[in-house]
Amino acid sequence: MTLAREPGRRELNKADKQRRILAAARDLFFRNGYSSVTTQEVADQAEVGTGTLFRYAQSKGELLCMVANEEFRAMVETVPDTGDPVEDLVTLCDPLFSALENQPENIVAYHRETVFGEPGPHPAEAQRILGELRGIIGLVLARHSPRAPEAEDLDGPAQTVFDVLYMSIVRSGIDRSPGRDHRADLREHVDRVLHGVLARRVSSDSTY
């Protein structure tokens, strides 16, 4: 029997620095917005040198990805089950919409860094989360499909729905019209797409 090795002082020190950097970046991005924050400010608040900071994140964009990834991992940990496929998918994306309401500039920057930023572990993790999100969309479609298709049969539809979700969220971050209900917009877009993927729903007073 091999006992697990307790982390040494070096590992504990490294974990503590990473925790302080993450906490400082989260606080500064939330309070000031992505464009107004510098890596020097993050390093100063975390009480580390900039050289140390760049060992954990090589750029401000990577810092943002590191912070946002912590929030968005929750999206891929459970599969919503509201009984309705549209509501399942809107619920799935709720952490993104909550972030859009509180820090729209950061979400737009996060998506930009994920798609167009320099390669690095944190953008790669962001892409992995989005890949898992797409997989969960496939599970939601399979759950509500009347003909129980093979998983591979839903690859195309799941990608289409993911594209609609993703672009709706990105557009919501850019279009900040006062009073606009972005969740309602997303619900409408997804509803239209799903009616071309799943059996049309029948209500008490109309047929779709």
C-alpha positions, 0 to 999 in steps of 0.5 A, a space after each residue: 500500500 502506497 500512502 499519498 505524499 503530503 504536499 511539500 513547502 514548495 507546492 504549498 507556496 506555489 498553490 498559495 501564490 496561484 490562489 492570490 493571483 486568481 483572487 486579485 485578478 477576479 477582484 480587479 476585473 470585476 471592479 474595473 473591467 478588463 480594459 482598465 486592469 494591468 498585469 502590474 496591478 494584479 501582481 501588486 494586489 497579489 503581492 507577487 512580482 510580475 515575473 512570478 505572475 507570468 509563470 501562472 498566466 503569460 498575459 492579461 488575456 490568460 489571466 481573464 481566462 483563468 478567472 472566467 474558467 473557474 466560474 464557467 466550469 459549473 456549466 458542465 458539471 450537471 445536465 439541467 432537467 426542467 422537462 423542456 429542452 429550450 429551458 434546459 439549454 437556457 438554464 445551462 447557459 445561465 452562468 454566462 448570462 449572469 456574468 453578462 449582466 454584471 461584467 459584459 466587457 469581460 465576457 466579450 474579452 473572454 470569448 475573444 481570447 478563447 477564440 483568437 488569443 495566444 495559445 496557453 493552458 487557460 485558453 485551452 481550458 476555456 475551449 475544453 469547457 466549451 467543448 463539454 458544453 457542446 456535448 451536454 447540448 447533445 445529451 439534452 437533444 437526445 433526452 427530448 428526441 422522440 426516436 432515441 437516436 444514436 449519439 453520433 446522429 445528433 452531432 450536427 444538430 448539437 453543433 448548430 444549437 451550440 453555434 446559436 447559443 454561443 453567438 447569441 451570448 457574444 452578441 448580447 455582450 456587444 449589444 447592451 441596449 437598456 432593458 433588453 431581455 437577452 435570456 428571452 432573445 436566446 430562448 426565442 432563437 433556441 426555440 426556433 432551432 429546436 423545432 427543426 431538430 426535435 418533434 414539434 410540440 403540441 400545446 392545448 390551443 395550438 400546434 407548432 
